[in-house]
């Protein structure tokens, strides 16, 4: 039976309609600045489709004063987070996670999903949870079927995220990842330390936190690898189901053109075009 609380003279019944199999899952979510517009669609889709047999709670890092449904749903925890801009909001995400590690001690699994992700089909525990492994990662939809030589790892030796040329295995997407609580927080702590050490030396890895994530999973292994079905870009055509989709950000917010140009320049195609122009 759900709990009943009195709020603003209204009787609110807080009922968790999920069937609880004993697993306690925390979703880590960042939506600062204009990205707060993605929260409602993300949350509604997760409530409808994601791990319905488990108790799922949301830890939302945001500078918004209010989140959709937070007054009714006690599983939503809003954490005040300054907007760090670009690339701070993505580069320092692991620091955010580490900062609340004490609040996460009672959870079995922790997962991070990008602000612009939504579930499109039911995601069952047996298909998603890394029960036999420590971590959960997803193949990058742009590099799931290419050779190691084409994967955009950080190759510079000066970066903590460096993977030597010719080395690597799976190039994973920064948009969806997680794992068993202790393993994920251990990874977050190590990556936070590495990113901050690099940053103090004016070094930023090629693809920011994603480069560090790829270095970590390459170095340690022991991860469950899902296909791009679980991080399917909205405008792509891939030979996978659309289980979890990343929404085109431009449909909801005005994109920073300088940021877009930087991302293009960092891509393999962008670097090749620059080399051709120089030649």
C-alpha positions in Angstrom: 0.0 0.0 0.0 1.3 3.4 -0.9 2.3 6.1 1.6 -0.1 9.1 2.1 1.4 12.5 2.7 -0.2 15.9 3.2 1.2 18.6 0.9 -0.3 22.0 0.4 -3.6 20.8 1.9 -3.8 18.1 -0.7 -3.7 14.4 0.1 -1.1 12.8 -2.2 -0.8 9.1 -2.4 2.8 8.1 -3.2 2.5 4.6 -4.7 5.3 2.8 -6.4 3.5 0.8 -9.1 6.6 -1.1 -10.0 6.9 -4.7 -8.9 9.8 -4.7 -6.6 12.1 -7.7 -6.9 14.5 -6.4 -4.4 16.7 -4.5 -6.8 17.2 -0.9 -6.2 18.4 1.2 -9.2 19.6 4.8 -9.3 19.4 6.8 -12.5 22.0 9.7 -12.7 20.8 12.5 -14.9 22.2 15.9 -15.8 20.0 18.7 -17.2 21.5 22.1 -16.5 20.7 25.3 -18.4 18.4 24.8 -21.4 18.8 21.0 -21.2 16.1 20.9 -18.5 13.5 20.8 -21.3 14.4 17.2 -21.9 13.5 16.0 -18.4 9.8 15.4 -18.7 10.0 13.2 -21.9 12.9 11.3 -20.4 11.2 10.7 -17.1 7.9 9.7 -18.6 9.5 7.1 -20.9 11.6 5.7 -18.1 8.6 5.2 -15.9 6.7 3.5 -18.7 9.4 1.2 -20.1 12.6 0.9 -17.9 13.3 -2.0 -15.5 9.7 -2.3 -14.5 10.5 -5.1 -12.0 12.9 -2.9 -10.0 12.6 0.2 -7.8 14.1 3.0 -9.9 15.0 6.4 -8.4 16.2 9.5 -10.1 19.1 11.7 -9.0 18.8 14.8 -11.2 21.7 17.3 -11.3 20.2 20.6 -12.4 20.0 24.4 -11.9 16.3 24.3 -12.5 14.1 25.4 -9.5 11.6 22.7 -10.2 11.3 19.4 -12.0 8.3 17.8 -13.6 6.5 15.5 -11.1 9.0 16.0 -8.3 6.3 17.1 -5.9 4.3 13.9 -6.4 7.0 11.3 -6.9 9.4 10.9 -3.9 11.7 8.8 -6.1 12.9 12.1 -7.8 15.8 13.7 -6.0 16.8 17.1 -7.3 20.4 18.1 -6.7 21.5 21.7 -7.2 24.2 21.8 -9.9 25.8 24.9 -11.4 25.7 25.1 -15.2 29.4 24.5 -16.1 28.9 25.3 -19.8 30.7 23.5 -22.6 32.5 21.2 -22.2 32.3 21.3 -18.4 28.9 19.8 -18.1 30.0 16.7 -19.8 33.7 16.6 -18.8 33.0 16.8 -15.1 30.0 14.5 -14.9 32.0 11.9 -13.0 32.8 14.5 -10.3 29.1 15.1 -9.9 28.4 11.4 -9.4 31.3 11.0 -6.8 30.0 14.1 -4.9 26.8 12.1 -3.9 28.4 8.7 -3.4 27.2 8.5 0.2 23.6 8.9 -0.9 24.0 6.0 -3.3 25.2 3.4 -0.9 21.9 1.5 -0.7 21.5 1.0 -4.5 22.3 -2.2 -6.4 22.9 -0.6 -9.8 23.7 2.9 -11.0 23.2 4.1 -14.6 23.9 7.4 -16.4 21.8 8.4 -19.4 22.2 11.6 -21.5 19.6 14.3 -21.1 18.2 13.7 -24.6 17.6 10.0 -24.3 14.1 8.3 -24.2 13.0 4.7 -23.9 11.0 3.5 -26.9 10.4 -0.1 -25.9 10.3 -2.1 -22.7 13.8 -2.7 -21.2 13.8 -5.8 -19.1 16.2 -6.5 -16.2 17.6 -9.7 -17.8 18.6 -7.9 -21.0 20.0 -4.8 -19.4 21.6 -5.4 -16.0 25.2 -6.6 -16.0 24.6 -9.4 -13.5 27.7 -11.4 -14.4 29.9 -8.4 -15.2 30.7 -5.2 -13.3 29.8 -2.5 -15.8 27.3 -1.8 -18.6 28.4 0.0 -21.8 26.8 0.5 -25.3 28.5 0.4 -28.6 28.8 3.8 -30.3 26.3 3.9 -33.2 28.9 5.5 -35.4 31.7 2.9 -34.8 30.0 -0.4 -34.0 31.2 -2.1 -37.2 34.6 -0.5 -38.0 38.2 -1.5 -37.4 40.2 -0.4 -34.3 42.2 1.9 -36.5 39.1 4.0 -37.3 37.9 4.2 -33.7 38.3 7.8 -32.4 40.2 6.9 -29.2 42.4 9.5 -27.5 45.8 8.6 -28.9 47.9 11.4 -27.4 50.3 10.1 -24.8 49.9 13.3 -22.7 46.3 12.4 -21.8 45.3 10.0 -19.1 42.7 8.7 -21.6 45.3 7.6 -24.1 45.0 4.2 -25.8 48.1 3.3 -27.9 47.7 3.2 -31.7 46.5 -0.2 -32.9 45.1 -1.0 -29.5 41.4 -1.0 -28.4 38.5 -3.3 -28.7 35.0 -1.8 -28.5 34.4 2.0 -28.9 31.6 2.8 -26.4 29.1 5.7 -26.3 29.2 8.1 -23.4 25.4 8.6 -23.6 24.5 5.4 -21.7 26.6 3.5 -19.2 26.4 2.2 -15.6 26.9 -0.9 -13.6 27.0 -2.4 -10.1 27.2 0.4 -7.5 30.7 -0.3 -6.1 32.2 -0.9 -9.6 30.5 2.2 -11.1 31.5 4.5 -8.3 35.0 3.1 -8.4 35.2 3.9 -12.1 33.7 7.4 -11.5 36.3 8.2 -8.8 39.2 7.1 -10.9 38.0 9.0 -14.0 37.3 12.1 -11.9 40.8 12.0 -10.6 42.3 11.5 -14.1 40.2 14.2 -15.7 41.0 16.8 -13.1 44.8 16.0 -13.3 44.6 16.5 -17.0 42.6 19.7 -16.7 45.1 21.2 -14.3 47.7 20.6 -17.1 45.4 22.2 -19.7 44.8 18.8 -21.3 41.2 17.9 -22.4 40.8 14.5 -24.0 39.6 14.3 -27.6 36.0 13.3 -26.8 36.0 14.5 -23.2 34.4 12.1 -20.7 33.7 9.5 -23.5 37.5 9.2 -24.2 38.1 8.5 -20.5 35.3 6.0 -20.3 36.7 4.2 -23.3 40.2 4.1 -21.8 38.8 2.7 -18.6 36.7 -0.2 -20.1 39.6 -1.0 -22.4 42.0 -1.2 -19.5 39.8 -3.1 -17.0 37.4 -5.1 -19.2 34.6 -7.0 -17.3 31.8 -5.1 -18.9 28.5 -6.1 -20.6 28.4 -4.7 -24.1 25.0 -3.7 -25.6 24.4 -2.9 -29.2 23.5 0.6 -30.5 19.8 -0.4 -30.0 20.2 1.1 -26.5 21.5 4.5 -27.7 20.0 4.8 -31.2 20.3 8.3 -32.7 16.9 9.7 -33.8 18.0 10.5 -37.4 20.1 7.4 -38.0 19.1 4.2 -39.9 20.8 1.3 -38.2 20.1 -2.5 -38.3 18.9 -2.5 -34.7 15.7 -2.0 -32.8 15.1 1.4 -31.2 15.2 0.4 -27.6 16.6 3.7 -26.2 16.8 6.6 -28.5 18.8 9.8 -28.4 16.6 12.7 -29.5 17.9 15.3 -32.0 18.7 18.1 -29.6 18.0 20.7 -32.3 14.3 19.9 -32.1 14.0 21.2 -28.6 16.8 23.7 -28.1 18.9 26.2 -30.1 22.3 24.6 -30.6 25.6 26.4 -30.2 27.1 26.7 -33.7 30.6 27.1 -32.3 30.2 23.9 -30.3 28.8 22.1 -33.4 31.8 23.2 -35.5 34.2 22.0 -32.8 32.6 18.6 -32.8 32.8 18.4 -36.5 36.5 19.3 -36.4 37.1 16.6 -33.8 35.5 13.9 -35.9 37.5 11.6 -38.2 35.9 13.1 -41.3 36.6 16.6 -40.0 40.3 15.9 -39.5 40.6 14.4 -42.9 39.0 17.4 -44.5 41.3 19.7 -42.6 44.4 17.7 -43.8 43.1 17.9 -47.4 42.6 21.7 -47.2 46.1 22.1 -45.8 47.6 20.0 -48.6 
